[in-house]
Amino acid sequence: MKTFQIKKLINRVTKTSQPNNDNFTYYGNEVTLQSGTPDYVVVSVKTEKENVLEFDFDFLTKELNITFADTDETLDTIIKSFKELYNGIKVYIE
C-alpha cells in the first residue's frame, strides 16, 4: 500500500462511526476490523496473496501494537499516522 492509502485507512478505522467488526475492500486490499469493545480494535490488511499490515490499538490507553508490516516504510507510516491523530501514544512492535 502507498503511504497516503495507509494514512487514510488509519483515519477511517479509528473514527467513532466505523463499526467495530467489519470487512471491506480498500484500494484492492481486504481489510478486517475485529473488536469486542468500542475502545479497542484489531486491524489486518491483506492482498490476495499476502499480509500487508496488522496492528491493534487501544483507544483508552493509547497503545499501538504493530504485529506485522510488510516493509519498513509501511511500519513508519503506521507510526507517523497515529502520532498525527493522537497525542502521547505508546508504540510496541512485535
N, C-alpha and C positions, 0 to 999 in steps of 0.2 A: 504494500500500500504506500501511497505517496504521503508526504508529511501533512499536506493540507487535508487529506482524507482522514488521517488519524486524528487530527485536531478537531475536525467537525464531528467525527464519531464520538469522541470523548465528551464533547459538549452535548451531543444528543443523548447519550446513555446516562448522563448524570443529571439531566433535567428531572424535576419532580413530576412532570407529566408523562414520563416514559414508564410503561408498565414494568413491573419487577421481573416477570418471567415472560420472555418474548423471543421470537426468532424472526429475523428479517434479512433480506439481501441488501448489501451496501456496496456500491461500486463493484458488483460481481462477486463479493465475498459473503459467506454465510456468517451472520452474527447471532450469537446466542447469549441471552441475558438470563441469569438464574439468581433467585433470591427468595429467602423466606421472610424477610422483613423489608420495610421501606428504607432502612438505614444502611443497607449492605447490598452489594451487587458483585457478581462474578461475570466477567465478560470474556468471551472467546470469539476469535475471528479466524475463519478457515477459508482457504481456496478449495477447489475441488480435490486437490491432491495433498495439501499440507496445511499445517497451522501457520498463522501469521503472527498472532499475538494472543496472550491470555493474561488477565490481571483481575484482581479483586480490590474493591475499595469500600472502606468503612466510613460512612459519612459522619458518624458521631466522633470517632477518634481521629479522623482524617489520616488513616493509614492506608497506603497504597502498596499492595504486594504484587509484584510482577513475576509471574511464573514462567512466561515464555515470550520472547521477542525474536523474530526471525533474523534481524540484523541489529547492529549497534545503533544505526540511525533510527530504527523503529523504537528501540529502548529509550534513546534520548528524547524522541518526540513525545512518547507517553509521559515521561517525567516532566518535560517542559510544559506540556499542555495542562497537566494537573496543577503545576505550580502557578500557571497563569489564572486558573479558575479558583483555586483555594489557597489561602494563606496558611502557613505552618504545617504542611503535610509531612508525614514521615514516609519515607520510601524504603521498601525492602525488596531485594532481588533474590530470587531463589535460583 
